[in-house]
């Protein structure tokens, strides 16, 4: 078990992306109902920002993983998913229903995504899914883009190690009992 934990700690420190250590770009985006979410409202807890596509198989797997991670950490973390055109409220509603997504899925037109990921003419593309792990003060502690070499970070155990690091090493508290 200790060897496995050491592996994840080493893997976590090896995958910090170019945004790690920088303040997350501020944004306010709507969900399909028109309710707006401001990234600043999530200060005080670890925020996972999932930039995704509904037809992407790795995005779909990450959505399932994020649901399990939210159960484990409870209200100590928050998750926001962000989609860009051509998605519609109906395609997102279908995705939410199929993958049982409970976090807000927000609609962007590239502006917030571009600011968060530092999209420029010199850096014009994004790979999805991209996951930003933002600490309670708004600093990006993990900047991950899915690839075979980073696959473990997108799985539950690896992602929990990254969240624990963003929390300052605090392990998750026992999940609250589900109400029946």
C-alpha positions as CSV (number, residue, x, y, z in Angstrom):
1,X,0.0,0.0,0.0
2,X,2.8,2.4,0.9
3,X,4.5,1.7,-2.5
4,X,1.3,2.4,-4.3
5,X,0.8,5.7,-2.4
6,X,4.4,6.7,-3.2
7,X,3.8,5.9,-6.9
8,X,0.8,8.2,-6.9
9,X,2.6,11.0,-5.1
10,X,5.5,10.8,-7.6
11,X,3.0,10.7,-10.5
12,X,1.2,13.7,-9.1
13,X,4.3,15.8,-8.9
14,X,5.4,14.7,-12.4
15,X,2.2,15.8,-14.1
16,X,1.8,19.4,-13.1
17,X,0.9,21.3,-16.2
18,X,1.8,24.9,-17.3
19,X,-1.1,26.4,-15.4
20,X,-0.2,24.8,-12.1
21,X,0.7,27.4,-9.5
22,X,-1.2,30.2,-11.2
23,X,-4.6,31.6,-10.2
24,X,-7.5,30.2,-12.1
25,X,-9.1,32.6,-14.6
26,X,-12.3,34.0,-13.2
27,X,-15.5,33.3,-15.1
28,X,-19.3,33.2,-14.8
29,X,-21.1,30.8,-17.0
30,X,-24.7,29.6,-17.3
31,X,-26.1,26.1,-17.1
32,X,-29.0,24.9,-19.4
33,X,-31.6,26.5,-17.1
34,X,-29.9,29.9,-17.3
35,X,-28.6,29.8,-13.7
36,X,-25.1,31.4,-13.6
37,X,-22.1,30.0,-11.7
38,X,-19.2,32.2,-10.7
39,X,-15.9,30.4,-10.1
40,X,-15.3,32.8,-7.1
41,X,-18.3,31.4,-5.3
42,X,-16.3,28.2,-4.8
43,X,-13.4,29.6,-2.9
44,X,-12.9,27.7,0.4
45,X,-13.1,24.3,-1.2
46,X,-11.2,22.4,-3.9
47,X,-12.8,23.0,-7.2
48,X,-12.5,20.5,-10.1
49,X,-13.1,22.2,-13.5
50,X,-13.8,19.5,-16.2
51,X,-13.6,20.9,-19.7
52,X,-15.2,18.2,-21.8
53,X,-17.3,17.0,-24.9
54,X,-20.3,14.9,-24.5
55,X,-19.3,12.4,-27.2
56,X,-15.7,11.9,-25.9
57,X,-15.3,8.4,-24.3
58,X,-12.6,9.7,-21.9
59,X,-14.9,12.6,-20.9
60,X,-17.6,10.1,-20.2
61,X,-15.4,7.9,-18.1
62,X,-14.2,11.0,-16.2
63,X,-17.8,12.1,-15.5
64,X,-18.3,8.7,-13.8
65,X,-15.1,9.1,-11.8
66,X,-16.0,12.6,-10.7
67,X,-19.3,11.3,-9.4
68,X,-17.5,8.7,-7.2
69,X,-15.0,11.3,-6.0
70,X,-17.8,13.7,-5.1
71,X,-19.4,11.0,-3.0
72,X,-16.1,10.4,-1.2
73,X,-15.3,14.0,-0.4
74,X,-18.8,15.4,0.1
75,X,-19.1,19.1,0.3
76,X,-15.3,19.6,0.7
77,X,-15.0,19.7,-3.1
78,X,-17.1,21.1,-6.0
79,X,-17.1,20.1,-9.6
80,X,-18.0,22.2,-12.6
81,X,-18.1,20.8,-16.1
82,X,-17.8,23.1,-19.1
83,X,-18.9,22.5,-22.7
84,X,-18.3,24.6,-25.7
85,X,-20.4,24.8,-28.9
86,X,-22.1,23.0,-30.7
87,X,-23.7,21.6,-27.6
88,X,-27.3,22.5,-26.8
89,X,-29.3,22.2,-23.6
90,X,-30.9,19.0,-25.0
91,X,-27.6,17.3,-25.8
92,X,-26.3,18.2,-22.3
93,X,-29.5,17.1,-20.7
94,X,-29.2,13.7,-22.5
95,X,-25.6,13.4,-21.3
96,X,-26.5,14.3,-17.7
97,X,-29.2,11.7,-17.7
98,X,-27.1,9.0,-19.3
99,X,-24.1,9.4,-17.1
100,X,-26.0,10.5,-14.0
101,X,-24.0,13.8,-13.7
102,X,-25.0,15.7,-10.6
103,X,-22.6,18.7,-10.9
104,X,-23.5,21.8,-13.0
105,X,-22.6,21.5,-16.7
106,X,-21.9,25.0,-17.9
107,X,-22.1,26.5,-21.4
108,X,-19.1,28.5,-22.7
109,X,-18.5,30.0,-26.1
110,X,-14.8,29.7,-25.8
111,X,-14.1,32.8,-23.8
112,X,-13.8,31.2,-20.3
113,X,-12.1,28.1,-21.7
114,X,-9.7,30.2,-23.6
115,X,-8.8,32.3,-20.5
116,X,-8.5,29.2,-18.3
117,X,-6.3,27.3,-20.7
118,X,-4.3,30.3,-21.9
119,X,-5.4,29.8,-25.6
120,X,-3.4,32.1,-27.8
121,X,-2.4,32.1,-31.5
122,X,0.8,30.4,-30.4
123,X,-1.2,27.9,-28.3
124,X,-4.4,27.5,-30.4
125,X,-5.7,24.0,-29.4
126,X,-7.1,22.1,-26.5
127,X,-7.3,18.4,-25.9
128,X,-10.2,17.0,-24.0
129,X,-10.9,16.1,-21.3
130,X,-8.9,18.8,-19.5
131,X,-9.2,18.9,-15.7
132,X,-8.1,21.7,-13.6
133,X,-7.8,21.1,-9.8
134,X,-8.1,24.4,-8.0
135,X,-7.3,24.7,-4.3
136,X,-9.4,26.6,-1.8
137,X,-7.5,29.9,-2.5
138,X,-8.1,29.7,-6.3
139,X,-4.7,28.5,-7.3
140,X,-4.5,25.7,-9.9
141,X,-2.8,22.7,-8.3
142,X,-3.3,20.3,-11.1
143,X,-3.6,20.9,-14.8
144,X,-4.3,17.7,-16.6
145,X,-5.1,16.7,-20.2
146,X,-6.0,13.1,-20.8
147,X,-3.3,11.0,-22.4
148,X,-2.2,7.4,-22.0
149,X,0.7,8.6,-19.8
150,X,-1.7,10.5,-17.5
151,X,-4.5,8.0,-17.5
152,X,-3.9,7.1,-13.8
153,X,-4.6,10.7,-12.8
154,X,-8.1,10.5,-14.3
155,X,-8.9,7.3,-12.4
156,X,-10.4,7.5,-8.9
157,X,-7.3,6.7,-6.8
158,X,-5.0,8.9,-8.8
159,X,-7.5,11.8,-8.8
160,X,-8.0,11.4,-5.0
161,X,-4.2,11.8,-4.5
162,X,-4.3,15.0,-6.5
163,X,-7.3,16.3,-4.5
164,X,-5.6,15.4,-1.2
165,X,-2.5,17.3,-2.4
166,X,-4.7,20.4,-3.2
167,X,-6.2,20.1,0.2
168,X,-2.8,20.2,1.8
169,X,-2.6,16.4,2.3
170,X,-5.9,16.0,4.1
171,X,-7.6,12.6,3.4
172,X,-11.3,12.6,2.7
173,X,-13.6,12.4,5.6
174,X,-16.1,9.5,5.7
175,X,-18.9,10.2,3.3
176,X,-22.2,11.1,4.9
177,X,-24.7,8.4,5.1
178,X,-27.1,8.5,2.2
179,X,-30.7,9.3,3.0
180,X,-33.3,6.7,1.9
